[in-house]
Amino acid sequence: MIALESAPAVLDPRYATDANSSLVAALLAPGLTRMDDHAEPAPALAESWVQSSPLEYRFTLRPDAAFADGSPLTAADVVATYRSVLDPALRSPKREALAAVADLGAPDPRTVTVRLRTVTASFLETTNLGVLPAALAREGQLSPERVLGGGPFRPRAALPDGGVDLAPAAGAPATTPPGLRFRVIPDGTVRALELASGAVHLVQNALEPDLLPWLGRRPDLAVEIFPGTTFQYLGMNLRDPRLADVRVRRALAYGLDRDAIIHGLLRDTAHAASGLLAPSHWAYCGEVPRYPYDRARAGALLAESGVGADAAEALRRLS
């Protein structure tokens, strides 16, 4: 039993964009590759690949690649899935991510070729797209019970709370659990209590930091904490003339006490971000401008910009 804070919106991998949908969909329909702990592509349905030129890739599927019903998963299924995402009529939200793909081919059942329009360093990050049978890929968004992929599980039933019950795929390894049930428990405290009582066996990234010490003291539970890739940010509308002024944006950056949030709200389970990428990401670079908490400087910038004089004065008084 696994607890989720919200219901998966969709299990069709071509339309899954929220975290919980992507989590469950990946168990049903993996892609050619998966991302490892450093956001580097690792083998999944494809056992290997080569980049024969800056614009061409060739993937070789695993010889045992099969769908959850036992039918073979072939290169034609991969091509059909990608073409369905690229079809504007099917309105997949992942179409833009594949915009660099010019053509796909299946010269034999185990070989997929991809030709790009332009050189792009991020192409392999898109090859974790879950693969569907060619016949299903020609349709629009699939209902949860019809999703069929090459993962270790298949849908068994939808739950009244919006969760889902999964059954092992045909031919799944002997170590595969006899089933997985995802329950939706919106309240964080209730999720923790259900975990402590044994009614729920796993909660991932959905526990309140305040409750971690209490859960960690229970001998029948294992609490694992390790760096993740989740981040929080402030999005700014630069069409607003006030926010279009770089001094205002810098004032907001200097006026945000990240350390207080990390310590008081997140109980020291986070680190101050320096950008959109986590330090574990292969492309991470921490040598960027920093904005340490400085209320006086924030107030001075606001006053200089002429925006929010009252806010600037308030920041000065707090300094």
N, C-alpha and C positions, 0 to 999 in steps of 0.2 A: 504494500500500500504506500503510495507516494502522494504527498499533499502539495497542491498548487494554490497560489494565492488568487488566481483567476483562471477561467476556463480557456482552453485553446480555442482560438477563433475559427481555425480551419486546419485540416490535416493534409490537404492536397499540397505537396511540397512546392508547387509552382506559385501558390498564393499565400503560403505561410510566411509571415513577416514578424509577428510578435514573438517574444521569447518562448512562451509556453507552447505555442503552435509549432515553432521550429524544433523545440526539444522533443516533442512526441513524434512529429513527422519524421525526424531523423532516425527513430527506431523502426519506422515502417518502411521508409524509402531513402536509403543512403545514396550519395552521389558517386561520381567517379573518384573523387578525393574527399578527404576530411581535413579539418584544420587541427594540427597538433598543439601542444601547450605554448608554442612560440608563434602561433598563427602561420606556420609553414604547412604547405600541402603535403599530406601523407596518403598512402594508398588506401582505397576503400573498395569500390567495385572494380576499379582499375588496379591491376597489380603493378603497372609501370607506365611510364610515358616518356617521350623524347620530344624535344623542340628541334625539329629538323631545319628550321630557318626562323628568323625573327617573327614571321607571320604564320607559321605552321606548327601544329602539334599533332602527335600521333599517340593515342592511348591504347593499351592492350588490356582487355578485360580479364578478370580472373577466370580460369577454366571452370570453376564451380559456381559462377554467378548465376543465381536463379531467383525467381519471384517467390513470394510467400506461399503460393499454391503449388510450388514445385516445377512450374514451367520455366524453361531456360530464359535467361535475360541476355539479350544480344545487342550488338552494336546498333541494329535498326531501332531498338527501343530507345536507346540513348539519343539517337538523331531525332526521332519523332518527339521526344520530350523537349529537347532544346528548340526545335522548330515551333512547337506549340507555344513556348514562352515568347518567341520572337514574333508570333502571329498577332498583329494588333487587334484582330477581332476577338481574341480570347482574353484580352485585357489583364495579362499577368503583371503584377507590380514589380516583377523581376526582369521585365523586358529591357529596361534601360541598362541594367547591369551587364546584359549580353550584347549591348549595342555594337561592340567591336567585332562580333562574329559575322563574317561575310558568307561562309558556307560550311556545311558539315557533310561528311561522307561515311559510309560503312562498307569498305572494300571487301570485308569478310566478317563473319559473325562475331569475332573477338576484337576487331580493330575499328576504332573511331578516329576519324581525321577531322581537324578543325582548322579552318583558314580565317585569319583575322584581317580586318580592313586596315588596321594601324597597330603599331607596336604599343603594347600596354603591359605594364609590370603587374597589374592586378588581375590578369585573366584567370590564373589558376585559383584565385580566391573564389571565383564564381563556379568552379567545377564541383563544388559540393552540392549542387542542385540535385535533389532527389529524382531518381529515374522511375518512370511509370511504363507499363506495357504500351506499345505503339497504339493499340486500339483505344485504350483509355485516354492516351495523351491527345488524341484528336478531338476530345470533348472539352467542354469548359470546366469550370470548377467542380470537382467531384465531392459528393457527400462523404462524410467520414467513413461510413461502412464500406464504401466502394474503393477506397484507396488501397492499392496493391503495389508493393515495392519489393526490393531485394533485401530488406532488413531482417532481423531475427524475430520480428513480431508482425502480426496482422490484427486489424480491428476485430473485436469480438462483440462489443456492445457499447452504446452511448449511455452514460449515467444521467439520472435526473438532475444532478447539480451542475451539469455541463462537462463533467469529467468523461473519461473513456476507459474501457476495459480492453486490454490487449491479450491475445493468445499467441503461443509460439508459432512461428512459421513452419511449414512443412520442411523437414530436413534440417531444422535448427540444431545447433550443437547440443549435446547431452547436458551441458552445463547451463543451458538457457533456463531461466525460471519458468514454472508452469503457467505463469501469467503475470501481468502487471496491471494494477488498477491505480489510475490517477484520480484522486478526489479533490474537489474544489472546496477549500476552506478559506474564506476571505479574511477572517480575523486572525492577526498574528499571534495573539495570546492563545487562542483556541488551537491553532496549529501546534504550538509548543506543548500544550497540555495533552493533545492527542498523541504527540510523539512520545511524551513522557509516560503515558498510560499504555503504550504498545499498540494502540489502535492504528497508528500510522508508523511506518518503518523508516521513511526517509523524507527529509525536507531539505531542499537545496536552494540556497540564495533567497530564502523567504522566512528568516527568523529575525526577530527584533534583537539588536545588539545587547539590550539590557537583560535579555533572558539567557544569553549564552553561558555566563558563569553558573547559573542555576542548573542548566542542562548538563554542563560539563562535570558537575559534581555527582551526577547519577551514574552508578557503576554499570548500569545496563545500557548506557548510551555512549556512542563515540562521536565527539564533536571535532570535526576537521576544519581548520581554517588555513586557507592558502590564497595567494594573490589571484585576483580575477581580472576581468576586462571591463567590468561595469563602471561607468562614470556618470557624473551629473554635471550639468552645465547650464549657463544662462544664455538663451537665444535672444538676439537683439535685432529689432526691425530697423534696418539702416535707412528705410524710407522716412522714418520719423526724423525731422530736422535736428532734434535734440540729440538723439543717439547717433546721428551721422557725424557729430562732432567727436573726434577722437579723444578730446580731453574729458568728455563725459564718460566715455567707455573706460578710459583709464581710471577715472575717479571711482567707478563701480568696482573695478578690479582691486584697487587699493583699499576700498571700503569693505571688502568681504573678508571676514575673519575665518579663514579656512581651518586654522588650527582649533579654534573654538568649536566649530561644527564637528570636526573629526573627534575631538576629545569628549565634548559634552553630549552630542547627539548620536554619534556613531561608536562611541566607547572605544576609540583607538583601533577600530577594525578597518581603517582606510588610510590612504596616503594622499597628500595633496597632488593633484594631477598637473602635468605641465603641458598637456595637449590631449588630443583625441585618442592617442594610442597608449596602451599600457606598457610599462617597462619590459614586460615579457615578449612584446611583439617584435618581430624581426626588423621592422623599420623604425623602431623607437629611437628618438634622439632627444636627450634631456637638455641639450645645450641651447636653450631658448630663453627669451626675456622672462623674468619672474616679476610678480607684483606682490611683494610682502604687505601684510596688513599695516596700513598707515592712514589713520583717520585724518590727521592734519593735512597730509598731502592730498587726500581725496577731497577734503573741503576746499583747499586752495585751487584745485583744478576746476571744481564746480563753480567757484566764484569767478575764476578767470574766464570760464566759458560763458558766463552770464546766465546760465541755466540753473534753476533751483537755488536761488539765493538763501531761502529759508533752510534748505537742506544743508547747504554749505555752512551756515552759521551753527546749525545743530551739531554737525560733525566737529566743528572747532570747540564747542563747549564740552563735548565728550572727550576730547583729546587730553 
